Amino acid sequence: MVKSLDDFYINYEINCHTKNPEKGALIYSLLHESIKNELHNAGIEILSPHYNAVRDGSVLTVPPRKCA
């Protein structure tokens, strides 16, 4: 759900439920990691308005993927 279009970002809300609420912290961690990885694979950077860089936009600042 798109909640709002703010000054520097889009505010999304994800709603879900689990049968294992005791694993909530792990579930959130895995969800956030999955979102981050999918955005990285799509070449989309997650930036903050507090992030400053001088660059021409031709190279992403996403770190290279580590081999497991």
mmCIF file of the N, C-alpha and C atoms, coordinates in Angstrom:
data_MODEL
# 
_entry.id   MODEL 
# 
loop_
_atom_site.group_PDB 
_atom_site.id 
_atom_site.type_symbol 
_atom_site.label_atom_id 
_atom_site.label_alt_id 
_atom_site.label_comp_id 
_atom_site.label_asym_id 
_atom_site.label_entity_id 
_atom_site.label_seq_id 
_atom_site.pdbx_PDB_ins_code 
_atom_site.Cartn_x 
_atom_site.Cartn_y 
_atom_site.Cartn_z 
_atom_site.occupancy 
_atom_site.B_iso_or_equiv 
_atom_site.pdbx_formal_charge 
_atom_site.auth_seq_id 
_atom_site.auth_comp_id 
_atom_site.auth_asym_id 
_atom_site.auth_atom_id 
_atom_site.pdbx_PDB_model_num 
ATOM 1   N N  . MET A 1 1  ? 0.847  -1.160  0.000   1.00 0.00 ? 1  MET A N  1 
ATOM 2   C CA . MET A 1 1  ? 0.000  0.000   0.000   1.00 0.00 ? 1  MET A CA 1 
ATOM 3   C C  . MET A 1 1  ? 0.902  1.236   0.000   1.00 0.00 ? 1  MET A C  1 
ATOM 4   N N  . VAL A 1 2  ? 0.618  2.175   -0.882  1.00 0.00 ? 2  VAL A N  1 
ATOM 5   C CA . VAL A 1 2  ? 1.334  3.449   -0.864  1.00 0.00 ? 2  VAL A CA 1 
ATOM 6   C C  . VAL A 1 2  ? 0.610  4.346   0.121   1.00 0.00 ? 2  VAL A C  1 
ATOM 7   N N  . LYS A 1 3  ? 1.311  4.730   1.197   1.00 0.00 ? 3  LYS A N  1 
ATOM 8   C CA . LYS A 1 3  ? 0.688  5.561   2.233   1.00 0.00 ? 3  LYS A CA 1 
ATOM 9   C C  . LYS A 1 3  ? 0.776  7.039   1.909   1.00 0.00 ? 3  LYS A C  1 
ATOM 10  N N  . SER A 1 4  ? 1.940  7.473   1.364   1.00 0.00 ? 4  SER A N  1 
ATOM 11  C CA . SER A 1 4  ? 2.092  8.894   1.069   1.00 0.00 ? 4  SER A CA 1 
ATOM 12  C C  . SER A 1 4  ? 3.287  9.123   0.156   1.00 0.00 ? 4  SER A C  1 
ATOM 13  N N  . LEU A 1 5  ? 3.268  10.276  -0.505  1.00 0.00 ? 5  LEU A N  1 
ATOM 14  C CA . LEU A 1 5  ? 4.407  10.742  -1.287  1.00 0.00 ? 5  LEU A CA 1 
ATOM 15  C C  . LEU A 1 5  ? 5.031  11.869  -0.483  1.00 0.00 ? 5  LEU A C  1 
ATOM 16  N N  . ASP A 1 6  ? 6.131  11.580  0.164   1.00 0.00 ? 6  ASP A N  1 
ATOM 17  C CA . ASP A 1 6  ? 6.772  12.554  1.033   1.00 0.00 ? 6  ASP A CA 1 
ATOM 18  C C  . ASP A 1 6  ? 7.841  13.332  0.277   1.00 0.00 ? 6  ASP A C  1 
ATOM 19  N N  . ASP A 1 7  ? 8.543  14.219  0.962   1.00 0.00 ? 7  ASP A N  1 
ATOM 20  C CA . ASP A 1 7  ? 9.501  15.103  0.309   1.00 0.00 ? 7  ASP A CA 1 
ATOM 21  C C  . ASP A 1 7  ? 10.570 14.366  -0.489  1.00 0.00 ? 7  ASP A C  1 
ATOM 22  N N  . PHE A 1 8  ? 11.139 13.312  0.073   1.00 0.00 ? 8  PHE A N  1 
ATOM 23  C CA . PHE A 1 8  ? 12.262 12.640  -0.567  1.00 0.00 ? 8  PHE A CA 1 
ATOM 24  C C  . PHE A 1 8  ? 12.013 11.157  -0.824  1.00 0.00 ? 8  PHE A C  1 
ATOM 25  N N  . TYR A 1 9  ? 10.833 10.668  -0.575  1.00 0.00 ? 9  TYR A N  1 
ATOM 26  C CA . TYR A 1 9  ? 10.606 9.232   -0.694  1.00 0.00 ? 9  TYR A CA 1 
ATOM 27  C C  . TYR A 1 9  ? 9.116  8.920   -0.771  1.00 0.00 ? 9  TYR A C  1 
ATOM 28  N N  . ILE A 1 10 ? 8.830  7.693   -1.161  1.00 0.00 ? 10 ILE A N  1 
ATOM 29  C CA . ILE A 1 10 ? 7.467  7.174   -1.139  1.00 0.00 ? 10 ILE A CA 1 
ATOM 30  C C  . ILE A 1 10 ? 7.345  6.334   0.123   1.00 0.00 ? 10 ILE A C  1 
ATOM 31  N N  . ASN A 1 11 ? 6.296  6.531   0.881   1.00 0.00 ? 11 ASN A N  1 
ATOM 32  C CA . ASN A 1 11 ? 6.074  5.810   2.127   1.00 0.00 ? 11 ASN A CA 1 
ATOM 33  C C  . ASN A 1 11 ? 5.124  4.644   1.841   1.00 0.00 ? 11 ASN A C  1 
ATOM 34  N N  . TYR A 1 12 ? 5.653  3.411   1.929   1.00 0.00 ? 12 TYR A N  1 
ATOM 35  C CA . TYR A 1 12 ? 4.867  2.202   1.688   1.00 0.00 ? 12 TYR A CA 1 
ATOM 36  C C  . TYR A 1 12 ? 4.521  1.533   3.021   1.00 0.00 ? 12 TYR A C  1 
ATOM 37  N N  . GLU A 1 13 ? 3.438  0.787   3.019   1.00 0.00 ? 13 GLU A N  1 
ATOM 38  C CA . GLU A 1 13 ? 3.066  -0.033  4.184   1.00 0.00 ? 13 GLU A CA 1 
ATOM 39  C C  . GLU A 1 13 ? 2.768  -1.435  3.708   1.00 0.00 ? 13 GLU A C  1 
ATOM 40  N N  . ILE A 1 14 ? 3.377  -2.419  4.361   1.00 0.00 ? 14 ILE A N  1 
ATOM 41  C CA . ILE A 1 14 ? 3.114  -3.823  4.060   1.00 0.00 ? 14 ILE A CA 1 
ATOM 42  C C  . ILE A 1 14 ? 2.384  -4.415  5.251   1.00 0.00 ? 14 ILE A C  1 
ATOM 43  N N  . ASN A 1 15 ? 1.243  -5.021  4.991   1.00 0.00 ? 15 ASN A N  1 
ATOM 44  C CA . ASN A 1 15 ? 0.465  -5.658  6.054   1.00 0.00 ? 15 ASN A CA 1 
ATOM 45  C C  . ASN A 1 15 ? 0.449  -7.166  5.830   1.00 0.00 ? 15 ASN A C  1 
ATOM 46  N N  . CYS A 1 16 ? 0.685  -7.926  6.886   1.00 0.00 ? 16 CYS A N  1 
ATOM 47  C CA . CYS A 1 16 ? 0.661  -9.375  6.786   1.00 0.00 ? 16 CYS A CA 1 
ATOM 48  C C  . CYS A 1 16 ? 0.355  -9.971  8.163   1.00 0.00 ? 16 CYS A C  1 
ATOM 49  N N  . HIS A 1 17 ? 0.203  -11.272 8.197   1.00 0.00 ? 17 HIS A N  1 
ATOM 50  C CA . HIS A 1 17 ? -0.009 -11.957 9.473   1.00 0.00 ? 17 HIS A CA 1 
ATOM 51  C C  . HIS A 1 17 ? 0.840  -13.223 9.479   1.00 0.00 ? 17 HIS A C  1 
ATOM 52  N N  . THR A 1 18 ? 1.040  -13.762 10.655  1.00 0.00 ? 18 THR A N  1 
ATOM 53  C CA . THR A 1 18 ? 1.819  -14.985 10.801  1.00 0.00 ? 18 THR A CA 1 
ATOM 54  C C  . THR A 1 18 ? 1.187  -15.872 11.867  1.00 0.00 ? 18 THR A C  1 
ATOM 55  N N  . LYS A 1 19 ? 1.392  -17.146 11.702  1.00 0.00 ? 19 LYS A N  1 
ATOM 56  C CA . LYS A 1 19 ? 0.956  -18.102 12.720  1.00 0.00 ? 19 LYS A CA 1 
ATOM 57  C C  . LYS A 1 19 ? 2.025  -18.271 13.794  1.00 0.00 ? 19 LYS A C  1 
ATOM 58  N N  . ASN A 1 20 ? 3.184  -17.590 13.610  1.00 0.00 ? 20 ASN A N  1 
ATOM 59  C CA . ASN A 1 20 ? 4.308  -17.706 14.534  1.00 0.00 ? 20 ASN A CA 1 
ATOM 60  C C  . ASN A 1 20 ? 4.758  -16.326 15.002  1.00 0.00 ? 20 ASN A C  1 
ATOM 61  N N  . PRO A 1 21 ? 3.944  -15.643 15.824  1.00 0.00 ? 21 PRO A N  1 
ATOM 62  C CA . PRO A 1 21 ? 4.320  -14.294 16.238  1.00 0.00 ? 21 PRO A CA 1 
ATOM 63  C C  . PRO A 1 21 ? 5.618  -14.246 17.046  1.00 0.00 ? 21 PRO A C  1 
ATOM 64  N N  . GLU A 1 22 ? 6.015  -15.363 17.636  1.00 0.00 ? 22 GLU A N  1 
ATOM 65  C CA . GLU A 1 22 ? 7.265  -15.383 18.392  1.00 0.00 ? 22 GLU A CA 1 
ATOM 66  C C  . GLU A 1 22 ? 8.481  -15.236 17.472  1.00 0.00 ? 22 GLU A C  1 
ATOM 67  N N  . LYS A 1 23 ? 8.281  -15.431 16.178  1.00 0.00 ? 23 LYS A N  1 
ATOM 68  C CA . LYS A 1 23 ? 9.356  -15.286 15.198  1.00 0.00 ? 23 LYS A CA 1 
ATOM 69  C C  . LYS A 1 23 ? 9.270  -13.944 14.475  1.00 0.00 ? 23 LYS A C  1 
ATOM 70  N N  . GLY A 1 24 ? 8.546  -13.004 15.056  1.00 0.00 ? 24 GLY A N  1 
ATOM 71  C CA . GLY A 1 24 ? 8.319  -11.712 14.411  1.00 0.00 ? 24 GLY A CA 1 
ATOM 72  C C  . GLY A 1 24 ? 9.586  -10.986 14.007  1.00 0.00 ? 24 GLY A C  1 
ATOM 73  N N  . ALA A 1 25 ? 10.574 -10.941 14.888  1.00 0.00 ? 25 ALA A N  1 
ATOM 74  C CA . ALA A 1 25 ? 11.823 -10.229 14.578  1.00 0.00 ? 25 ALA A CA 1 
ATOM 75  C C  . ALA A 1 25 ? 12.536 -10.881 13.390  1.00 0.00 ? 25 ALA A C  1 
ATOM 76  N N  . LEU A 1 26 ? 12.594 -12.200 13.369  1.00 0.00 ? 26 LEU A N  1 
ATOM 77  C CA . LEU A 1 26 ? 13.227 -12.917 12.260  1.00 0.00 ? 26 LEU A CA 1 
ATOM 78  C C  . LEU A 1 26 ? 12.458 -12.697 10.966  1.00 0.00 ? 26 LEU A C  1 
ATOM 79  N N  . ILE A 1 27 ? 11.139 -12.748 11.036  1.00 0.00 ? 27 ILE A N  1 
ATOM 80  C CA . ILE A 1 27 ? 10.305 -12.543 9.848   1.00 0.00 ? 27 ILE A CA 1 
ATOM 81  C C  . ILE A 1 27 ? 10.523 -11.145 9.275   1.00 0.00 ? 27 ILE A C  1 
ATOM 82  N N  . TYR A 1 28 ? 10.544 -10.124 10.131  1.00 0.00 ? 28 TYR A N  1 
ATOM 83  C CA . TYR A 1 28 ? 10.806 -8.756  9.660   1.00 0.00 ? 28 TYR A CA 1 
ATOM 84  C C  . TYR A 1 28 ? 12.187 -8.659  9.026   1.00 0.00 ? 28 TYR A C  1 
ATOM 85  N N  . SER A 1 29 ? 13.173 -9.280  9.652   1.00 0.00 ? 29 SER A N  1 
ATOM 86  C CA . SER A 1 29 ? 14.529 -9.240  9.128   1.00 0.00 ? 29 SER A CA 1 
ATOM 87  C C  . SER A 1 29 ? 14.596 -9.869  7.735   1.00 0.00 ? 29 SER A C  1 
ATOM 88  N N  . LEU A 1 30 ? 13.987 -11.034 7.569   1.00 0.00 ? 30 LEU A N  1 
ATOM 89  C CA . LEU A 1 30 ? 13.983 -11.716 6.282   1.00 0.00 ? 30 LEU A CA 1 
ATOM 90  C C  . LEU A 1 30 ? 13.199 -10.919 5.238   1.00 0.00 ? 30 LEU A C  1 
ATOM 91  N N  . LEU A 1 31 ? 12.099 -10.310 5.644   1.00 0.00 ? 31 LEU A N  1 
ATOM 92  C CA . LEU A 1 31 ? 11.307 -9.481  4.734   1.00 0.00 ? 31 LEU A CA 1 
ATOM 93  C C  . LEU A 1 31 ? 12.126 -8.289  4.250   1.00 0.00 ? 31 LEU A C  1 
ATOM 94  N N  . HIS A 1 32 ? 12.771 -7.575  5.173   1.00 0.00 ? 32 HIS A N  1 
ATOM 95  C CA . HIS A 1 32 ? 13.583 -6.414  4.807   1.00 0.00 ? 32 HIS A CA 1 
ATOM 96  C C  . HIS A 1 32 ? 14.749 -6.817  3.908   1.00 0.00 ? 32 HIS A C  1 
ATOM 97  N N  . GLU A 1 33 ? 15.381 -7.948  4.218   1.00 0.00 ? 33 GLU A N  1 
ATOM 98  C CA . GLU A 1 33 ? 16.487 -8.426  3.393   1.00 0.00 ? 33 GLU A CA 1 
ATOM 99  C C  . GLU A 1 33 ? 16.007 -8.757  1.986   1.00 0.00 ? 33 GLU A C  1 
ATOM 100 N N  . SER A 1 34 ? 14.859 -9.397  1.885   1.00 0.00 ? 34 SER A N  1 
ATOM 101 C CA . SER A 1 34 ? 14.308 -9.751  0.581   1.00 0.00 ? 34 SER A CA 1 
ATOM 102 C C  . SER A 1 34 ? 13.976 -8.507  -0.248  1.00 0.00 ? 34 SER A C  1 
ATOM 103 N N  . ILE A 1 35 ? 13.370 -7.512  0.381   1.00 0.00 ? 35 ILE A N  1 
ATOM 104 C CA . ILE A 1 35 ? 13.060 -6.262  -0.316  1.00 0.00 ? 35 ILE A CA 1 
ATOM 105 C C  . ILE A 1 35 ? 14.343 -5.598  -0.796  1.00 0.00 ? 35 ILE A C  1 
ATOM 106 N N  . LYS A 1 36 ? 15.341 -5.505  0.077   1.00 0.00 ? 36 LYS A N  1 
ATOM 107 C CA . LYS A 1 36 ? 16.628 -4.895  -0.268  1.00 0.00 ? 36 LYS A CA 1 
ATOM 108 C C  . LYS A 1 36 ? 17.278 -5.628  -1.434  1.00 0.00 ? 36 LYS A C  1 
ATOM 109 N N  . ASN A 1 37 ? 17.280 -6.955  -1.404  1.00 0.00 ? 37 ASN A N  1 
ATOM 110 C CA . ASN A 1 37 ? 17.890 -7.740  -2.471  1.00 0.00 ? 37 ASN A CA 1 
ATOM 111 C C  . ASN A 1 37 ? 17.161 -7.571  -3.796  1.00 0.00 ? 37 ASN A C  1 
ATOM 112 N N  . GLU A 1 38 ? 15.841 -7.555  -3.759  1.00 0.00 ? 38 GLU A N  1 
ATOM 113 C CA . GLU A 1 38 ? 15.072 -7.377  -4.999  1.00 0.00 ? 38 GLU A CA 1 
ATOM 114 C C  . GLU A 1 38 ? 15.321 -6.001  -5.610  1.00 0.00 ? 38 GLU A C  1 
ATOM 115 N N  . LEU A 1 39 ? 15.375 -4.981  -4.775  1.00 0.00 ? 39 LEU A N  1 
ATOM 116 C CA . LEU A 1 39 ? 15.675 -3.638  -5.288  1.00 0.00 ? 39 LEU A CA 1 
ATOM 117 C C  . LEU A 1 39 ? 17.092 -3.596  -5.856  1.00 0.00 ? 39 LEU A C  1 
ATOM 118 N N  . HIS A 1 40 ? 18.045 -4.211  -5.167  1.00 0.00 ? 40 HIS A N  1 
ATOM 119 C CA . HIS A 1 40 ? 19.429 -4.261  -5.647  1.00 0.00 ? 40 HIS A CA 1 
ATOM 120 C C  . HIS A 1 40 ? 19.493 -4.971  -6.999  1.00 0.00 ? 40 HIS A C  1 
ATOM 121 N N  . ASN A 1 41 ? 18.812 -6.114  -7.124  1.00 0.00 ? 41 ASN A N  1 
ATOM 122 C CA . ASN A 1 41 ? 18.823 -6.874  -8.378  1.00 0.00 ? 41 ASN A CA 1 
ATOM 123 C C  . ASN A 1 41 ? 18.194 -6.088  -9.526  1.00 0.00 ? 41 ASN A C  1 
ATOM 124 N N  . ALA A 1 42 ? 17.266 -5.197  -9.195  1.00 0.00 ? 42 ALA A N  1 
ATOM 125 C CA . ALA A 1 42 ? 16.620 -4.363  -10.211 1.00 0.00 ? 42 ALA A CA 1 
ATOM 126 C C  . ALA A 1 42 ? 17.431 -3.099  -10.499 1.00 0.00 ? 42 ALA A C  1 
ATOM 127 N N  . GLY A 1 43 ? 18.553 -2.924  -9.781  1.00 0.00 ? 43 GLY A N  1 
ATOM 128 C CA . GLY A 1 43 ? 19.391 -1.748  -9.993  1.00 0.00 ? 43 GLY A CA 1 
ATOM 129 C C  . GLY A 1 43 ? 18.836 -0.489  -9.354  1.00 0.00 ? 43 GLY A C  1 
ATOM 130 N N  . ILE A 1 44 ? 18.003 -0.661  -8.335  1.00 0.00 ? 44 ILE A N  1 
ATOM 131 C CA . ILE A 1 44 ? 17.394 0.477   -7.637  1.00 0.00 ? 44 ILE A CA 1 
ATOM 132 C C  . ILE A 1 44 ? 18.139 0.708   -6.331  1.00 0.00 ? 44 ILE A C  1 
ATOM 133 N N  . GLU A 1 45 ? 18.621 1.920   -6.134  1.00 0.00 ? 45 GLU A N  1 
ATOM 134 C CA . GLU A 1 45 ? 19.323 2.265   -4.910  1.00 0.00 ? 45 GLU A CA 1 
ATOM 135 C C  . GLU A 1 45 ? 18.340 2.760   -3.849  1.00 0.00 ? 45 GLU A C  1 
ATOM 136 N N  . ILE A 1 46 ? 18.584 2.412   -2.617  1.00 0.00 ? 46 ILE A N  1 
ATOM 137 C CA . ILE A 1 46 ? 17.823 2.954   -1.502  1.00 0.00 ? 46 ILE A CA 1 
ATOM 138 C C  . ILE A 1 46 ? 18.685 4.061   -0.908  1.00 0.00 ? 46 ILE A C  1 
ATOM 139 N N  . LEU A 1 47 ? 18.217 5.274   -1.017  1.00 0.00 ? 47 LEU A N  1 
ATOM 140 C CA . LEU A 1 47 ? 18.965 6.413   -0.502  1.00 0.00 ? 47 LEU A CA 1 
ATOM 141 C C  . LEU A 1 47 ? 18.167 7.116   0.578   1.00 0.00 ? 47 LEU A C  1 
ATOM 142 N N  . SER A 1 48 ? 18.842 7.925   1.312   1.00 0.00 ? 48 SER A N  1 
ATOM 143 C CA . SER A 1 48 ? 18.245 8.723   2.362   1.00 0.00 ? 48 SER A CA 1 
ATOM 144 C C  . SER A 1 48 ? 18.472 10.184  2.025   1.00 0.00 ? 48 SER A C  1 
ATOM 145 N N  . PRO A 1 49 ? 17.589 11.076  2.445   1.00 0.00 ? 49 PRO A N  1 
ATOM 146 C CA . PRO A 1 49 ? 17.864 12.492  2.210   1.00 0.00 ? 49 PRO A CA 1 
ATOM 147 C C  . PRO A 1 49 ? 19.127 12.943  2.941   1.00 0.00 ? 49 PRO A C  1 
ATOM 148 N N  . HIS A 1 50 ? 19.630 12.117  3.836   1.00 0.00 ? 50 HIS A N  1 
ATOM 149 C CA . HIS A 1 50 ? 20.848 12.438  4.572   1.00 0.00 ? 50 HIS A CA 1 
ATOM 150 C C  . HIS A 1 50 ? 22.092 11.940  3.838   1.00 0.00 ? 50 HIS A C  1 
ATOM 151 N N  . TYR A 1 51 ? 21.880 11.246  2.731   1.00 0.00 ? 51 TYR A N  1 
ATOM 152 C CA . TYR A 1 51 ? 22.978 10.690  1.940   1.00 0.00 ? 51 TYR A CA 1 
ATOM 153 C C  . TYR A 1 51 ? 23.383 11.720  0.895   1.00 0.00 ? 51 TYR A C  1 
ATOM 154 N N  . ASN A 1 52 ? 24.640 12.095  0.878   1.00 0.00 ? 52 ASN A N  1 
ATOM 155 C CA . ASN A 1 52 ? 25.138 13.061  -0.095  1.00 0.00 ? 52 ASN A CA 1 
ATOM 156 C C  . ASN A 1 52 ? 26.293 12.462  -0.869  1.00 0.00 ? 52 ASN A C  1 
ATOM 157 N N  . ALA A 1 53 ? 26.296 12.689  -2.172  1.00 0.00 ? 53 ALA A N  1 
ATOM 158 C CA . ALA A 1 53 ? 27.401 12.238  -3.011  1.00 0.00 ? 53 ALA A CA 1 
ATOM 159 C C  . ALA A 1 53 ? 27.453 13.113  -4.247  1.00 0.00 ? 53 ALA A C  1 
ATOM 160 N N  . VAL A 1 54 ? 28.637 13.341  -4.719  1.00 0.00 ? 54 VAL A N  1 
ATOM 161 C CA . VAL A 1 54 ? 28.804 14.055  -5.979  1.00 0.00 ? 54 VAL A CA 1 
ATOM 162 C C  . VAL A 1 54 ? 29.150 13.007  -7.018  1.00 0.00 ? 54 VAL A C  1 
ATOM 163 N N  . ARG A 1 55 ? 28.248 12.799  -7.959  1.00 0.00 ? 55 ARG A N  1 
ATOM 164 C CA . ARG A 1 55 ? 28.461 11.795  -8.995  1.00 0.00 ? 55 ARG A CA 1 
ATOM 165 C C  . ARG A 1 55 ? 27.571 12.111  -10.177 1.00 0.00 ? 55 ARG A C  1 
ATOM 166 N N  . ASP A 1 56 ? 27.830 11.469  -11.313 1.00 0.00 ? 56 ASP A N  1 
ATOM 167 C CA . ASP A 1 56 ? 27.051 11.757  -12.515 1.00 0.00 ? 56 ASP A CA 1 
ATOM 168 C C  . ASP A 1 56 ? 25.875 10.809  -12.710 1.00 0.00 ? 56 ASP A C  1 
ATOM 169 N N  . GLY A 1 57 ? 25.718 9.830   -11.842 1.00 0.00 ? 57 GLY A N  1 
ATOM 170 C CA . GLY A 1 57 ? 24.583 8.905   -11.915 1.00 0.00 ? 57 GLY A CA 1 
ATOM 171 C C  . GLY A 1 57 ? 24.819 7.708   -12.814 1.00 0.00 ? 57 GLY A C  1 
ATOM 172 N N  . SER A 1 58 ? 25.999 7.590   -13.404 1.00 0.00 ? 58 SER A N  1 
ATOM 173 C CA . SER A 1 58 ? 26.260 6.479   -14.319 1.00 0.00 ? 58 SER A CA 1 
ATOM 174 C C  . SER A 1 58 ? 26.640 5.181   -13.600 1.00 0.00 ? 58 SER A C  1 
ATOM 175 N N  . VAL A 1 59 ? 27.002 5.281   -12.316 1.00 0.00 ? 59 VAL A N  1 
ATOM 176 C CA . VAL A 1 59 ? 27.412 4.103   -11.554 1.00 0.00 ? 59 VAL A CA 1 
ATOM 177 C C  . VAL A 1 59 ? 26.618 4.059   -10.256 1.00 0.00 ? 59 VAL A C  1 
ATOM 178 N N  . LEU A 1 60 ? 26.058 2.876   -9.937  1.00 0.00 ? 60 LEU A N  1 
ATOM 179 C CA . LEU A 1 60 ? 25.342 2.698   -8.679  1.00 0.00 ? 60 LEU A CA 1 
ATOM 180 C C  . LEU A 1 60 ? 26.334 2.617   -7.531  1.00 0.00 ? 60 LEU A C  1 
ATOM 181 N N  . THR A 1 61 ? 25.896 3.006   -6.363  1.00 0.00 ? 61 THR A N  1 
ATOM 182 C CA . THR A 1 61 ? 26.748 2.867   -5.179  1.00 0.00 ? 61 THR A CA 1 
ATOM 183 C C  . THR A 1 61 ? 26.390 1.620   -4.383  1.00 0.00 ? 61 THR A C  1 
ATOM 184 N N  . VAL A 1 62 ? 25.527 0.775   -4.935  1.00 0.00 ? 62 VAL A N  1 
ATOM 185 C CA . VAL A 1 62 ? 25.173 -0.476  -4.286  1.00 0.00 ? 62 VAL A CA 1 
ATOM 186 C C  . VAL A 1 62 ? 26.428 -1.347  -4.258  1.00 0.00 ? 62 VAL A C  1 
ATOM 187 N N  . PRO A 1 63 ? 26.792 -1.877  -3.093  1.00 0.00 ? 63 PRO A N  1 
ATOM 188 C CA . PRO A 1 63 ? 27.998 -2.694  -3.023  1.00 0.00 ? 63 PRO A CA 1 
ATOM 189 C C  . PRO A 1 63 ? 27.838 -3.968  -3.857  1.00 0.00 ? 63 PRO A C  1 
ATOM 190 N N  . PRO A 1 64 ? 28.933 -4.499  -4.374  1.00 0.00 ? 64 PRO A N  1 
ATOM 191 C CA . PRO A 1 64 ? 28.844 -5.736  -5.163  1.00 0.00 ? 64 PRO A CA 1 
ATOM 192 C C  . PRO A 1 64 ? 28.346 -6.888  -4.293  1.00 0.00 ? 64 PRO A C  1 
ATOM 193 N N  . ARG A 1 65 ? 27.647 -7.815  -4.921  1.00 0.00 ? 65 ARG A N  1 
ATOM 194 C CA . ARG A 1 65 ? 27.091 -8.970  -4.213  1.00 0.00 ? 65 ARG A CA 1 
ATOM 195 C C  . ARG A 1 65 ? 28.219 -9.880  -3.755  1.00 0.00 ? 65 ARG A C  1 
ATOM 196 N N  . LYS A 1 66 ? 28.159 -10.317 -2.506  1.00 0.00 ? 66 LYS A N  1 
ATOM 197 C CA . LYS A 1 66 ? 29.169 -11.242 -1.967  1.00 0.00 ? 66 LYS A CA 1 
ATOM 198 C C  . LYS A 1 66 ? 28.801 -12.668 -2.331  1.00 0.00 ? 66 LYS A C  1 
ATOM 199 N N  . CYS A 1 67 ? 29.782 -13.467 -2.612  1.00 0.00 ? 67 CYS A N  1 
ATOM 200 C CA . CYS A 1 67 ? 29.557 -14.887 -2.876  1.00 0.00 ? 67 CYS A CA 1 
ATOM 201 C C  . CYS A 1 67 ? 29.433 -15.627 -1.553  1.00 0.00 ? 67 CYS A C  1 
ATOM 202 N N  . ALA A 1 68 ? 28.495 -16.527 -1.480  1.00 0.00 ? 68 ALA A N  1 
ATOM 203 C CA . ALA A 1 68 ? 28.280 -17.277 -0.241  1.00 0.00 ? 68 ALA A CA 1 
ATOM 204 C C  . ALA A 1 68 ? 29.190 -18.457 -0.138  1.00 0.00 ? 68 ALA A C  1 
# 
